[in-house]
Amino acid sequence: MKIAIHTSEVSYSNLWISYCKDKDIEYKIVDCYRSDIIDQISDCDILMWHYHHKDSRDVLVARQLLCAAEAAGKTVYPDHNTRWFFDDKIGQKYLLEAIGAPLVPSYVFYSKKEALDWIEHTSYPKVFKLRKGSGSSNVRLVKNKKEASWLVCKAFGRGFRQSDPSSGLKDRYRLFKLGTMSYLDLLEGIARFFIKTRFERVAGRERGYVYFQDFVEGCTFDIRVTVIGDKCFAFKRRVRKNDFRASGSHDESHVQVEIPTDVLKIAFHVSDKISSQSLALDFLVTKEHEYLITEISHAFGWEKGDADNYWDTDLKLHKQPFNPFGDIIEELIRIAKRKKTESQ
């Protein structure tokens, strides 16, 4: 087996390379931006590319290239079942509803009139989201009909920037006070009011739809569960101070006894149902102790210590670390070997 790995600074590539070196797995570094990429991977069985949702080049080419590699018989990460809904909350809504997963009630409209009619009769508060964005970016609490009407009119008018510089600056300042962000990062946040990123210039504005979710009251945290094959790890993320959002708070609890087993069951079930190579799910807990999914993604972020423990599919807790990146590689090798056997 030979693995082709596209490298970039903001990706899992270094962790994959490190695992391949440790396990003496043959690999080569490739450049997925080059015109000859198909030739580059011709001698490989597997292509791995942790593409970024805010890299303009990745957004332009990643999905198409991975589809082409699959058509050539390569095993890829992420494959189609794993990636197609990435950074697309509306796609996630349809997928989770289709498989009967416990999604926070969600509503999408592609007509200004239908959206305005709906906001006249719905209850408040509601949560407004753009289909793109991570770490609670492009997410806001809508307190009343007036705010909802303004958002609808903007959605079907000028539209929204891919990032909200005002919200982004507040987050940067919060992290700056916590000592996890530098002064230069703070200045960059100010610059975002005047200078668009390359991604924003390429992607353009979000418009032509509007998306809301019900607001789940009383939540002081959410639960992030990540499933890799037959293992998962999970932790709580506390809500930011004077806010309702937990994603991106960088305030976490890794106490395993605080994680309900029902959340783990749901996570394993959804991952199996959609045949995902990796799956991160964000859960909210209602006052009635229901566990509702807000968003999903194949990319799961990474902080050292996240996987110091893991659960198996029997929901048994193993108090030992595991390497999710190595597990992904091992699963891809198994799939590639099976393909070879079946083709003989």
C-alpha positions in Angstrom: 0.0 0.0 0.0 1.2 3.5 -0.9 -0.4 6.6 0.4 -0.4 10.0 -1.2 -0.7 12.9 1.3 -1.3 16.5 0.4 0.3 18.7 3.0 -0.6 22.1 4.3 0.0 24.1 7.5 -3.7 23.9 8.7 -4.4 20.2 8.3 -3.8 16.7 9.7 -1.1 16.0 7.2 1.8 16.2 9.6 0.1 13.8 12.0 -0.6 11.4 9.1 3.0 11.6 8.0 4.3 11.0 11.5 2.1 7.9 11.8 3.3 6.6 8.5 6.9 7.0 9.6 6.3 5.3 12.9 4.6 2.4 11.3 6.9 2.2 8.3 4.0 2.8 5.9 5.0 3.8 2.4 3.8 7.3 1.5 4.6 10.2 -0.8 3.9 13.9 -0.5 1.8 15.3 -3.4 0.6 18.8 -4.4 -3.2 18.6 -5.2 -3.1 22.1 -6.7 -0.8 21.1 -9.6 -2.3 20.3 -13.0 -0.5 16.9 -13.0 -2.0 15.7 -9.7 -3.6 12.6 -11.3 -0.2 11.6 -12.7 1.3 12.2 -9.2 -1.0 9.7 -7.6 -0.9 7.1 -10.3 1.4 4.9 -8.3 -0.6 5.3 -5.1 -3.5 3.3 -3.7 -4.8 6.0 -1.3 -5.1 9.8 -1.4 -5.5 11.8 1.8 -6.3 15.5 1.8 -7.6 17.4 4.8 -8.8 20.4 2.9 -9.9 23.6 4.6 -13.3 25.1 4.3 -11.9 28.7 4.3 -9.1 28.1 1.8 -10.2 29.5 -1.5 -8.2 27.0 -3.6 -9.4 24.1 -1.5 -13.0 25.2 -2.0 -12.5 25.4 -5.8 -10.9 22.0 -6.3 -11.0 19.6 -3.4 -14.3 17.9 -3.8 -13.9 17.6 -7.6 -10.4 16.1 -7.3 -11.3 13.6 -4.7 -14.3 12.5 -6.9 -11.9 12.1 -9.8 -9.5 10.0 -7.7 -12.3 7.8 -6.5 -13.3 7.3 -10.2 -9.8 6.2 -10.8 -10.2 3.5 -8.2 -8.3 5.2 -5.4 -9.3 5.0 -1.8 -9.6 8.6 -0.6 -10.0 10.5 2.6 -12.5 12.1 3.0 -14.6 10.0 0.7 -17.9 11.1 -0.8 -20.1 9.8 2.1 -17.8 11.6 4.6 -17.3 15.0 2.9 -20.4 16.0 0.8 -22.1 17.8 3.7 -18.9 19.5 5.1 -19.4 23.1 5.9 -23.0 23.0 4.6 -25.5 23.2 7.4 -28.5 23.0 5.0 -27.1 19.8 3.6 -26.7 18.5 7.1 -30.3 19.4 7.9 -31.6 17.3 5.0 -29.3 14.4 5.7 -30.1 14.1 9.4 -33.8 14.4 8.8 -33.6 11.8 6.1 -32.0 9.2 8.4 -34.3 10.1 11.4 -31.5 11.5 13.5 -32.5 13.8 16.5 -31.8 17.2 14.9 -32.6 20.5 16.6 -35.8 21.6 14.6 -34.5 23.5 11.6 -36.1 25.6 8.9 -34.8 26.7 5.5 -36.5 29.0 3.0 -35.6 29.9 -0.6 -38.3 32.5 -1.0 -38.5 35.8 0.7 -42.3 35.7 0.9 -42.4 32.3 2.4 -39.7 33.3 5.0 -41.6 36.5 5.9 -44.8 34.6 6.3 -43.1 32.0 8.6 -41.5 34.6 10.9 -45.0 36.2 11.4 -46.2 33.0 13.2 -43.2 31.3 14.7 -42.0 31.6 18.3 -38.8 33.4 19.5 -36.0 33.4 20.1 -34.6 31.5 17.1 -31.0 30.9 16.0 -29.9 32.2 12.6 -27.1 30.5 10.7 -25.4 30.8 7.4 -24.8 27.4 5.7 -21.0 27.9 6.0 -18.8 28.6 9.0 -17.3 26.9 12.0 -16.5 27.7 15.6 -19.9 29.5 15.9 -19.1 32.0 13.2 -22.1 33.2 11.2 -24.4 32.3 14.1 -26.6 34.7 15.9 -29.6 34.8 18.3 -32.7 36.3 16.9 -34.9 37.7 19.7 -38.0 38.9 17.9 -39.9 39.2 14.6 -38.2 42.6 13.8 -34.7 41.1 13.9 -35.8 38.0 11.9 -37.4 40.3 9.3 -34.2 42.3 8.9 -32.2 39.1 8.4 -34.7 37.7 5.8 -34.6 41.0 3.8 -30.8 41.0 3.9 -30.6 37.3 2.9 -32.7 38.0 -0.2 -31.1 41.3 -0.9 -27.4 42.2 -0.6 -26.6 39.0 1.3 -24.0 38.3 4.0 -20.3 38.3 4.1 -18.7 34.9 4.6 -17.5 36.1 8.0 -18.9 38.7 10.4 -16.0 41.0 11.3 -17.9 42.4 14.3 -18.5 39.0 15.8 -15.0 37.9 14.8 -13.4 40.8 16.5 -15.3 40.1 19.7 -14.1 36.5 19.7 -10.5 37.6 19.1 -10.7 40.0 22.0 -12.1 37.4 24.3 -9.3 35.0 23.3 -6.8 37.8 23.6 -7.9 38.4 27.2 -7.5 34.6 27.9 -4.0 34.8 26.6 -4.6 32.4 23.7 -4.5 35.0 20.9 -1.7 37.5 20.1 -1.9 41.2 19.7 -1.2 40.8 15.9 -4.2 38.4 15.7 -6.3 41.1 17.3 -5.1 43.7 14.8 -6.0 41.3 12.0 -9.5 41.2 13.4 -9.8 44.9 13.0 -8.4 44.8 9.5 -11.2 42.3 8.5 -13.7 45.3 8.6 -11.9 46.8 5.7 -10.0 44.0 3.9 -11.7 40.8 2.7 -9.9 37.5 2.8 -9.0 35.8 -0.4 -11.7 33.2 0.4 -14.4 35.9 0.8 -13.4 37.4 -2.6 -13.7 34.0 -4.3 -16.8 32.7 -2.6 -18.8 35.9 -2.7 -21.7 36.7 -0.4 -24.2 34.2 1.0 -27.7 35.0 -0.3 -30.8 33.5 -1.7 -31.8 31.5 1.3 -32.4 31.9 5.0 -31.8 29.2 7.7 -33.1 29.1 11.3 -33.0 26.6 14.1 -35.1 26.5 17.3 -33.3 27.9 20.3 -32.8 25.3 23.0 -33.1 27.1 26.3 -31.1 26.5 29.4 -28.0 25.1 27.8 -24.8 25.9 29.6 -22.7 23.6 27.4 -22.8 21.4 24.3 -21.3 17.9 23.8 -18.8 17.2 21.0 -18.6 13.6 20.0 -16.2 12.4 17.4 -16.5 8.9 15.9 -13.5 7.2 14.1 -14.5 3.7 13.0 -15.3 1.7 16.1 -14.0 4.3 18.6 -15.2 7.7 19.7 -14.1 10.4 22.1 -16.3 13.1 23.6 -16.1 16.2 25.9 -18.2 19.1 27.0 -17.7 22.7 25.7 -19.0 25.3 28.1 -21.0 28.3 26.7 -19.1 31.5 26.4 -19.7 34.2 29.1 -22.8 36.3 28.3 -23.5 34.3 25.2 -25.4 31.2 24.1 -22.7 29.6 21.9 -20.3 26.8 23.1 -18.5 26.0 19.9 -15.2 27.9 19.8 -15.4 28.8 23.5 -12.1 27.0 24.3 -13.6 26.2 27.7 -13.8 22.4 27.9 -14.4 19.6 30.3 -13.0 16.1 29.7 -14.6 14.3 32.6 -15.9 11.1 31.0 -18.6 10.4 33.6 -20.4 13.6 32.5 -21.0 12.2 29.0 -24.4 10.5 28.7 -24.2 7.0 27.0 -27.3 7.9 24.9 -25.2 10.6 23.2 -22.6 8.0 22.3 -25.2 5.6 21.0 -26.7 8.3 18.7 -23.2 9.3 17.5 -22.2 5.7 16.6 -25.6 5.1 14.9 -25.4 8.2 12.8 -21.8 7.5 11.7 -22.8 3.9 10.8 -25.9 5.0 9.0 -24.1 7.5 6.7 -21.0 5.3 6.3 -18.7 8.1 7.4 -14.9 7.6 7.8 -14.9 10.2 10.6 -17.7 12.2 12.1 -17.9 15.0 14.6 -21.3 15.7 16.1 -22.4 18.6 18.3 -25.2 17.9 20.8 -27.4 20.1 22.9 -29.3 18.7 25.9 -32.9 19.9 26.4 -34.6 20.4 29.8 -36.4 17.2 29.1 -33.0 15.4 28.7 -33.3 15.0 24.9 -30.1 15.0 23.0 -30.4 17.0 19.8 -27.7 17.4 17.1 -27.0 21.0 15.9 -24.3 20.3 13.3 -22.0 17.6 12.0 -18.6 17.5 10.2 -16.0 15.0 9.1 -13.3 17.4 10.4 -13.1 17.3 14.2 -10.5 19.8 15.2 -7.7 18.6 17.4 -6.2 19.5 20.8 -3.7 17.4 22.5 -5.5 15.3 25.1 -8.8 15.1 23.3 -8.3 11.4 22.8 -6.8 10.4 26.2 -9.8 8.1 26.6 -12.2 6.5 24.2 -15.4 4.5 24.0 -15.9 1.4 21.8 -19.2 0.5 20.0 -20.3 -1.5 23.1 -20.0 1.9 25.0 -17.1 0.5 27.1 -14.8 3.3 28.3 -11.1 2.6 27.6 -8.9 4.8 29.8 -6.0 4.9 27.4 -5.1 7.2 24.6 -5.6 6.4 20.9 -4.5 8.0 17.7 -7.5 8.9 15.6 -5.3 9.9 12.7 -3.6 6.5 12.7 -7.0 4.8 13.0 -8.1 6.7 9.8 -5.0 5.5 8.0 -5.5 1.9 9.1 -9.1 1.9 8.0 -8.2 3.3 4.6 -5.5 0.6 4.2 -8.1 -2.1 5.0 -10.5 -0.6 2.4 -7.8 -0.4 -0.3 -6.7 -4.0 0.3 -10.3 -5.2 0.1 -10.7 -3.4 -3.3 -7.6 -5.1 -4.6 -8.9 -8.5 -3.5 -12.3 -7.9 -5.1 -10.8 -6.7 -8.4 -8.6 -9.9 -8.8 
